[in-house]
Amino acid sequence: MESASLQELLDALKSPDPARKEMAISEIGNREDPALLPPLFEILDDPSDRIRWRTLQSIGKLGASGTDDRVLVLLKDPSSRVRGEAARVVGLAGRKELAPALAPLLEEQDLQVRCRAIEALGEIGDPGEGLSERMVAFLQDSDSRIRMHSALALGKCRHAPACSPLMDSLRDPSHNVRGLSAWALGNLGDERAIEALIDALDDEGESVRLYAYQALDAFGPKALPGLESAREGKDRSVRAVVDRLIEDISSEDGEED
């Protein structure tokens, strides 16, 4: 329906043919015009969970700052994929006052919904102390995907009390969790993490080493003393990485001057 007129798309939203309606929903989302949000909100009560899910996807594409009660209602939808997509849209809205509505989803049995809710809280940026502390607790969850999403969300939130728990997560069994914990520590900017990030330059996971490098680079000159003192204790390959990082930071510092 790429060549369809706007009116044809709006008419298709009322079609009894689910396939035609779904194509119209997707095409409206692709047009990236926030003015098209109202007709999408109007069909969020469609009896088909697939239509509700697709509609939420398009609402997210169009910009969800206007998220209203009809989206919040879908956080309790019978369909898990609808609940998860509704959580994502709420997160994209970036409104702190909506964060408490996501709290019940953190207790979901459905893993994907829980991940979406944690991700949404990270997008909100400052969901409040209670919810931030719950994400810190999730760094100890038995599922690595929950731990991974929590590390990412805490980094986005820049939740300062998460520094020590994230440093502990640099020893997580999952390289994905270790890598995102390194990224989060770079985003937090707490100098207490520098030594632990230097140790992570020797991690067996390539992505972890890369995230640790980027995090230390983000600290700039503050990381130089630790890097200088650590280079002698590293083997040749790691020492080469440390030397390159020192050079990168030093050159960036010179450019700023």
N, C-alpha and C positions, 0 to 999 in steps of 0.2 A: 504493500500500500504506500510505497514511497512517493508515488506521483499523485496520490489522492489529495484533494483539497481539504482545507481545515474543516469545512462543513461536512464533507463526506466522512472524515474521521469521527467527528462528534456524533454524526448519525449512527455510525457503526458501533459506538459505545452502547447504544440502545438496542442493538441487534439481538434477536433470539439465538443467532448462530454463535456459539462460544468461540469457534475458531476465528471468525471475522472480528468479533469483539476483542479477542486477545491480540490479533495483529494490529488493530487500531490503537490499543493501549501501548503496545511496544513502539509503534511509529510516533505517537504523541511524545513518549519519553525521549525518542531520538531527536526530536525537534528542539529540545533544550530551551523551551520558552516558558518561564515561570507563570505566565498569564494563563497557561493551559492547566494549571493545578486544580481549579475549582471543579471542572467536570470529572476529574479523576477522583477527587474526594467524594463526589456524589455516588460513585459505584463501589465504594469500599464495603458496602453491605451486600454485595452480590452473593448468591447462594453457593457459587462455585469457589472452593478454596484456591483453585488455580488462578482464577480471575482476580481474587483479592490479592494473592501473592504477586502476580504480574503488575497489578495496579500500584502496589507499594514500590516495586522496583522502578517503575516510571516516575513515581513521585520523588524518589531519591535522586533520579537523574535530573529532574527539573529544579531541584533545590527545595529542601524540606524546611526552610526557616518558618514557613507558615503552618507547620504541623499542628493539627487541631485535635479535638477530642475523638474524632472518628478514627484517627490513627492510634490514639492511646487505647481505645476500646479493643483494638486488634492485638494488643499485648496479652489479652486473655482469650484469643481465638482458639477454637478446638484444634486447628491445624498447627503443628509445630513449625512448619516452614513459614507460615503466615506470622506467627509470633516472633520468630527470628528476624524476619524481614521488617516487621514493625519496629523491633528494637533498633535495627540498623538505621531506619528513617529517623527515629527519635534522636539517636546519636548525632546524625548529620545536622539536625536542627541546632545542636550546640547550646541548648538552653539549660542552665543549671537547675531551674525550677522543675524540669521534667525528669531529672535523675531519679527521684524516689519512685517514680512509676516503673522503673526498670528493676528495682530491688527484688520483687518476687521471682523474676526470671533467673536470678542467681542461684535459686534453689531448685531449678528445673531438673528433671531426670534426663531430659533430652540434652545431649552434650552440645549439639550445634546451637541450640537456643541459648544455653549458658555462655558459650563463646561469643555469640552475637551481643548479648547483654553486656559482657565485660568490654568488648570492643566499643560498644556505644558509650559506655561510661568514660572510656579513654578519649573518645571524640568530643565529649562534652567539656573535658579539660579540667574541671574542678567540680566533681560530683558531690563534694561535701566530705567531712572527716570520716563519718561512719562508713560510707561506701568505699572510700579510699582504703580504709583499714581492712575491709573485707577483701579487697583485691590483694592486699599484702598477704593476708591469710591464704589466699588461693595459690600463692607461690609454693605452698606445701601440698597442694592437691595431688591425689594419686594419678591423675591423668595429665600427661605432659602437654596436651593441647590447652588445657585450662591454665597451666603454669606459664605457657608461652604467651597466651593472650593477656594474662595478668601482667607479665613483665612489660609487654608492649604498652598496655594501657597506663601503667604506672609511670613509664617514661614520658608518655604524652601528657599526663597530668602534672608531671614534675612534682610528684608527691615526695617532699624532702625526707620524711621519716622512713621511706622505702629504701634508703641508701644501703643500710646494713643488710636487710633481707635480700636485696638484689646482689650484693657482694657475695652472700652465701650461695645464691643461685648460679654464680659463675662456676660452681662445682656440681651443678645439676647433671644427672646421667644423660639428659637429652642435649645434644649440641644445639638444637633450635632454641631451647630455653637459655642455654649459656650465651648464645649469640645475641638474643634479644635483651638479655639482662645487661650485657656489655653496652649495647646501644642505649638502653634506658639510663645507665649510669652516666654515659656521656651527655645525655640530655639533662640529667639532674644537675650536673656540674659541681658535685660535692667532691672536694679534693681528697677526702678520705679514701675515695675509690681508686686513686691513681695507681697505688702499688698493686692492688688486685688486678687492675686492667693490664699492667705491665706483665704480670704473671700469665695473663690470658693470651699474650702474644705467642706463648709456647703451647697453646692448646692444640690437641690433636685434630680438632675440627677447623677446616679452612675458613668457614664462614664466621666462626667465633674469633679467629685471629683477625679477620678483616674488620669485624665490628669493634674489636678492642682497639685496633689501630685507629679507626675513625673516631672512636670515643676519646682516645688520648690526644689526637690531633685537635679535637674540639676544645680541650683544656688549654691549648696553646702553650705559652711560656711557663705556665704553672706546672706543666708536666715535665719540664726539662730537668730539674734537679733529680727527680726520681729516675728518669731515664738515664741520666749520666751515671748515677751511682749503680744502676742495675746492669749496665752493659757489660761490665767485667765478669759478672757471674753467669753470663749466658753462653751457650755454645755458638759456634761460628754462624750458623744460619739465622739464629734468633738475634745475634748481635748485629748482623747485617740489616735486619728489619729495624732494630732499635736505632742504628746509625741513620738509616733513611728517614725515620720518623723525626729524629733530632734535626736533621737537615731540613725537612719539610717545615717543621715548626719555626725553626730559626729564620728560614727564608720568608715565611709568611709574616713573622714579626718585623723583619727588615722592611718589607713592603709597606707595612702600616706606618713605620716611622717616616 
